[in-house]
Amino acid sequence: MKKRYLFFIAILILTGATNSLIAQEKFEKESRVHAEDAPTQAKQFIASIDHAGRIKWYREESLNENSFEAKFKMNRKWHSIEFSTEGELLDAEIELDWDRLPPETQQKMEAQLQSDCNNFKLKRAQVQYRGTNEEVLSLISLPEQSTQHPSVRYELVFRCKKDGSTDLYEYLFDSKGEVLLVKKIIFKNTSHLEY
Amino acid sequence: MNTRLLLSILLVLLTSFSIELVGQNLEFGGLPSVNFNLKGKSHWSYNGKIESRQQFHSRASNSEHERGINYLLTDFSLLAARKIGLSSRLAGGYLFRLEEGNLQHRFIQQMVVVQRLRTLRLAHRFLSDQTFSSQENTEIRFRYRITMEVPLNGESLDPGEFYVKASQEILYGMAIGVHDLELRFIPLLGYNFVQDLKMETGIDYRLGSIIGGNNEQKIWLAVNLFFDFG
């Protein structure tokens, strides 16, 4: 019995010792939720998309805001639609083949990556739609025309080698290929997978 | 490759072991370990590990049973690792083992490549080690381990979340006049308390002496703690 108490005390001390580190980190958590827990307005929007496959709902929590995300595969591409907790549409992100981008936008993006990295390799491309429900719905429904739309944004995730270091970056571009946002992706630690 | 397919592959690999608990040398015990990981400057990181073994039960092939908790050994290791790519790391270090008053020395070299898929992570570990002691012949081993981590709530592992970790490892060892093969299968359930602390528990199953014919089975109840600093 004494040993059991000692074990629990040890766990409390260990978790307490690391709590001080949480406050210094950006808190972001994604968890799977049941469809019934998602906002009604969000579910109505998803229901209005034709041929949507199996929908997975997630709740994302961060220090600044919480949101809901619906993820599904349609036309062999992953779709991710983000909503506020009230169900208001925030944005839609859809996987995109690099060669579907307009050639001028492609060239501008490539020039940007070549100037920022000694060497780079594209890992993932996504198109991002923002706007009213009707606008976003029509862009999702007509992906062939969507890349011509001035409101679209592109998100590229790529491996970049520079200054002797290889890292993963996420760039957000506007429809003309101008950079809007640059993020370096920090991996979650993998020590428990390595040792 | 989707999660279901990977889980199916893992299930096939698992069943391929076909654990037979009769007629073989069998050992059952506890295998607690504590890992300390420290991020160093630039691309360097360090891992310190203490792992101990206690035997709860053993049965020789001649059906002699031995029960009761017997302390077997403790390993202390220290590895230095350097990131060599986006998802790969090269490490080397030293381990010493205290077993029945004897000391064994082991040098370790390893390379790990981590694949980040949509809903899981896969780690491939290629390892070689050389063990020296005054009591036994020098042994050289080559090992490959694949580890899969699946978060149980969401697409990536967050604080306050459970995960399943399953590893399969193949080890080829050779000493003077002897060579042998060992297989390990380690299914674990883990909990990520915070980003810097994880705890796992499960079974560490080892099937040894495969080439020699007189198979040895060892089943350890594993409890692992991982602390990350820096």
Boltz contact constraints between the chains, C-beta under 6 A:
constraints:
  - contact:
      token1: [A, 15]
      token2: [B, 193]
      max_distance: 6.0
  - contact:
      token1: [A, 18]
      token2: [B, 194]
      max_distance: 6.0
  - contact:
      token1: [A, 18]
      token2: [B, 196]
      max_distance: 6.0
  - contact:
      token1: [A, 18]
      token2: [B, 197]
      max_distance: 6.0
  - contact:
      token1: [A, 21]
      token2: [B, 196]
      max_distance: 6.0
  - contact:
      token1: [A, 22]
      token2: [B, 194]
      max_distance: 6.0
  - contact:
      token1: [A, 29]
      token2: [B, 158]
      max_distance: 6.0
  - contact:
      token1: [A, 30]
      token2: [B, 154]
      max_distance: 6.0
  - contact:
      token1: [A, 31]
      token2: [B, 153]
      max_distance: 6.0
  - contact:
      token1: [A, 31]
      token2: [B, 154]
      max_distance: 6.0
  - contact:
      token1: [A, 32]
      token2: [B, 153]
      max_distance: 6.0
  - contact:
      token1: [A, 32]
      token2: [B, 154]
      max_distance: 6.0
  - contact:
      token1: [A, 159]
      token2: [B, 86]
      max_distance: 6.0
  - contact:
      token1: [A, 166]
      token2: [B, 85]
      max_distance: 6.0
  - contact:
      token1: [A, 166]
      token2: [B, 86]
      max_distance: 6.0
  - contact:
      token1: [A, 189]
      token2: [B, 228]
      max_distance: 6.0
  - contact:
      token1: [A, 190]
      token2: [B, 114]
      max_distance: 6.0
  - contact:
      token1: [A, 191]
      token2: [B, 37]
      max_distance: 6.0
  - contact:
      token1: [A, 191]
      token2: [B, 226]
      max_distance: 6.0
  - contact:
      token1: [A, 191]
      token2: [B, 228]
      max_distance: 6.0
  - contact:
      token1: [A, 192]
      token2: [B, 198]
      max_distance: 6.0
  - contact:
      token1: [A, 192]
      token2: [B, 226]
      max_distance: 6.0
  - contact:
      token1: [A, 193]
      token2: [B, 123]
      max_distance: 6.0
  - contact:
      token1: [A, 193]
      token2: [B, 147]
      max_distance: 6.0
  - contact:
      token1: [A, 193]
      token2: [B, 149]
      max_distance: 6.0
  - contact:
      token1: [A, 194]
      token2: [B, 112]
      max_distance: 6.0
  - contact:
      token1: [A, 195]
      token2: [B, 35]
      max_distance: 6.0
  - contact:
      token1: [A, 195]
      token2: [B, 47]
      max_distance: 6.0
